[in-house]
Amino acid sequence: MRQYHNLLKKIISEGEIQFEPRTQMYTIGLPGAQSIYDLREGFPQMTTKNVPLRLPGEELFWKMRGERSVKSLFDRNVHIWDANAFDHWLKRTGKGKEFPKHTKKWDDKFSEYCARLVNDSEAEELGDLGPVYGYQWRKGFNRDGQDIDQLKNVIDGLKKNPGSRYHLLTAWNPSDLPDQAIGPCPMIHQFSAFGNNLHLNVYQRSCDTFLGVPFNISQDSLLLSLVAKEVGLTPAKFVHSYGNVHIYLGVSPRADFWTNASNVSDFRRKFSEVENLEGYIELKKLYEESAPEESQINARKDHIPFVLEQLSKLIMGLPNLNLEDIPLFEAIKMPLGKVASLINYNPHKWDAKAVMAA
């Protein structure tokens, strides 16, 4: 996973500071990058922090089933989308101004919302995200009144005509963007067969590099592996192309540190002078001492301390992926643990629970 660590370092060393209006948070970011992972060398699961396969795997199955409500993920104890679903509900019900982001009122209402997802008779509708991701893969486009099942078409196409360059999934549907909780981040997936090998190119428009990208790497590598197994090919290269690639800096007053050019220059100088893994921990301590303290409500929204902690960890050997012999469209209805597992996965385990931007 050295490519991922190099990406984190590049963002900190060369990135620009920007305020992002949807999340109302500051980021440091770059306009593009690319990583290539060869699954024949091992499954690219993050080892410098623990990323349980169950989480990106359950989300992948949810996408592949074509679902659009957070309810089934919530019931499986996968909470990646909870805050986005809540934010979407606020907008649909016209309550956004009543419960502004990054406030205690928002937090309290969010807790109430999550409680309703457990037992409310209308929880499916309550958790609706709009026509996102998997809905587009399975139902979002139509022709002559018939839904286009892109996933089925990719599988059938790879079996019948593997050399074609039409094996694509697209989740970007401009006409549906206004009705989506957020637009799709990984938005184009192209499968290419060469000989007995199957490769996957993914274009991801928005990349939360600390929290999101490790999930995306795992999830799309799993997607490549599942599709390859279904069509009788060997999963090979996953080419991950990033659009807006960024690290979250939190909200004011913490983020004010990064709006000061002198602070940024000084931090980058110290970052460039780190000579060993322990140096990142020392820089983390210096940063937390010099940057304004995060409020209790907005704690862990600044991802820089987490990035520095992760960079201090030794990269371990990659695990291997085991897939049960289950047809794809049956497998995606099952719990992830009955379908896929990792062998020899030994990640560093530490408190990496940064808060995801909603």
C-alpha positions, 0 to 999 in steps of 0.5 A: 500500500505504499502508493496510498501512503505516497498519495497522502504525502503528496497531498500534504506536500503539494495540495492547495487549501479550499473551502467545500460548500456542501460539507462546509469544511476545509480541505487540502487537495490536488486536481488528480492522481492515479494508483495501480494495484495488481491483484495477482500480487495480493488483495490491496486491503489497507494494512496501516489501519484496520479496514474490515472487509465486511464494511466496504463489502456490504456496501458493494453488495447493497450497490449491486442489488440496486438499492437506494435506501440506507435501511438495509445497511443500517440493519447490517450495522454498516453506517457509512451513509447514515449522515448523508441520508439524514442530510438528504432527509433534512433537505427533502423535508425543508428542515435544513436551516432549522438544523445547520451542520456542525451544531449541537442541534444537528447532532441531536436531531441526527441521533433521533433520526437514527433511532427512527431507522431502527423501528419506524414503520416508514424507515425504508422511506426515511432512509432514502438517498435518492437514485444513487450508485447501485440504483443507476447500475441496475435501474437508473437508465431506461430505453423504450420504457425498459430499465437498463441493467448495466451490471447484468449487461457487463456480465453477459458482455464479458461472457459473450464478447470479452474483447469489447470495450463497452463493459462499463458501469456508469453512476453519473446521471445528470438528470438524477443529480438533484434528487441524490443525497450526493452525486456518485464519487466512484462514477465510472467503472470499465472492465477490460479483458486481455487474454485470461486476465480481467482489469478494472479502471475506475474514475472517482470524481471526489476522493476523501483520501483518509476515510473514503479511498481505503474503502474504495480500494477495497470495494472496487478490488472486491468488485473486480474479483467477483466479476472475474470469478463470475465470467471465468477470468483472473482478476488482475489490475485495478487502475484507480484514477482520482479527480478531486483528491483531498484530506479534510481539515475540519471547521473553524477555528481548527481549520483556521490554522490552514488559512494562514500561509505561514502556518502551512509553509512551516508545517510543510517544512517540518513534514519534509524533514521527517526522517523516520516513522516516529517523526510523524508522531512527533509532528502530530504532537507539534501540530495538535499543540499549535493548531486551535483545539477542535470543539467537542461537537466538531472533534475528529473532523480534522483528518491531519492527525489521523493521516500522520498517525497512519504514516507512522505505521509500518506497511505490512504484507498484503492478504489474499481474498477467498471467494466462495463458489456462489453465483454472483446474483445469488451472492449479493443477496447474502451477508458478505461473510458467507461469500468473501473473506481475507486470509492472512490479514494483519493490519495495525489496529489503532483509533482511526475513527475520524468523522466523515464529512456529510 
